[in-house]
Amino acid sequence: MGRSRKYYLDQNPLFGELPLELSRNIEAINPWWKNREAKKTPSFRRWPFDRTLRMLKKGMTPATVLKGPRRVGKTVLLRQTIQALLEEGVEANRIIYVPFDDLPTLRGIQEPILAISRWFESRILRDTFNQVANRGRPAYLLFDEVQNLDDWAPQLKNLVDNHGVRALVTGSSSLRIESGRDSLAGRVATLEMGPLLLREIAELRFHESTSSLWDSNGLDQLLSMDFWRRAVKCGSSENEIRLRAFLAFSERGGYPEAQQEHDKPWHELADYLNETIIRRAIQHDLRTGPRGQKRDERLLEEVFRLCCRYAGQAAGQSAFVPEIKETLAANIGWNRVHSYLRFLDGTLLVRLVRPQELRLKKRRAPGKICLSDHALRASWLQEVIPLDVNALLSNPHLYDLAGHLAESTLGYFLASIPNLEVAYFPTRGTEPEVDFVLTVGTKHIPIEVKYRRRIDPLDDTRGLRAYLEKTVYNAPFAILVTLDDDVRIPDPRIIPISLSSFLWIR
């Protein structure tokens, strides 16, 4: 009886213990506890690093969520954060890192965030969370890919409500992260990290570090025509490195490994993107949980294939349903297809930019499909479409496809800016479509993408001018996004800027 009781206490997480194999795995992942070297982290740090570290240490909320698609560098950022904390003198036993997509021994553990935290408090910290926090030396808990856990948010809420800890968690599923964040109101701040920004490609690939024109916290700057004129001038003054970075982006896309391994053959990179990002999302992320097991993997693949085909376009029922019925030889309706589109949006591989709602009227129109990276389209469809000027000059038949991908690229870029409301303006009666509309406060900024060599100052700005002339839309000016840098538009209300200079603002 005594022996059975002791075994129960040793193995039950309620008493601060974990199964032996799991505890050993966690100890191996946290080598600093035993003064051992950790896996070397890259010297290149992505843009959220400083902000994430600051929020973890002194943010207004006890927890920070970093979300983004797979393979954009979230785990690397966590490891760099740990390294920075240790270098600042934080005691090793106050830091724990747990990757929840890489620990098979977690199976069967009820409430793993709380169980592991109790074990860490008892066995590693050897003090209570509140005691060390009250001495100004809080514990730092870093949890990777929490969307793989059922009820991760209530566990985190319980943890930060009752203990003085600082937490940083990451996730690759926007749907699961956002649904969890609702129950963490006031306790969590969220950052989103997508593929590499153009300036990051310049630094990672060419070791050229430049200061961004815009602090993404200040959305009001986007309402200033002077800001956009300075953006054009900034792109011009940093023309050489900007165009080098844009060429690298055109050829390989924005995933860090794609730029780090730029000397690898394209087919190897394409296989890597397909297996580690797309198939991982389709075969694993979207099929997690009881409901996920019922999802059709072939249908998910076909929906993503059509997202790649219609990137940059507002393709809806008439585009998706007939092709899916023919390909899969099944009677699949739009409601099911649309739910799968939302799942893909949840993985952050795709952003569905909604139609603009005006005067409280909802517009029944499909979302505009924006891919996280045009390289995913190239790898999945095995069709490379360049975005840079010189490559398109050699392949003029690709201008139309390149224009759609330019629109997709810009849409994802805009949708990833924190707190910025982005929509598109579908055709309404005699009013032409506008590719994107930014809403800041009560004002709107219409944006049109014309990705070709020759721009007609009148015909190619028709949609922008129609939008500007409607006073009810409250648009002070408009932006025309182009392929080249030297476009001139006589209308002083319209600012032309090349796609690469636009992407260069962050």
Secondary structure, DSSP 4 states (H G I P E B T S, - for coil): -HHHHHHHHHH-GGGT---HHHHHHHHHH-GGGGTPPPPPPPS---TTHHHHHHHHHH-SSSEEEEE--TTSSHHHHHHHHHHHHHHTT--GGGEEEEETTS-GGGTT-SSHHHHHHHHIIIIII-S-HHHHHHTT---EEEEE-GGGSTTHHHHHHHHHHHS--EEEEEES-HHHHHHHHHTTTTTEEEEE--SPPHHHHHHHHH------S--TT-GGGGG-HHHHHHHHHHHHHTHHHHHHHHHHHHHH-S-HHHHHTTTS-HHHHHHHHIIIIIHHHHHTGGG-HHHHTTS-HHHHHHHHHHHHHTTTS---HHHHHHHHHHHHTS---HHHHHHHHHHHHHTTSEEEEPBPPBTTBPP--PPEEEES-HHHHHHHHT-----SHHHHHH-GGGHHHHHHHHHHHHHHHHHTSTT-EEEEE--BTTBPPEEEEEEETTEEEEEEEE-SS---TTGGGHHHHHHHT-GGG--S-EEEEESSS----S-TTEEEEEHHHHHTT-
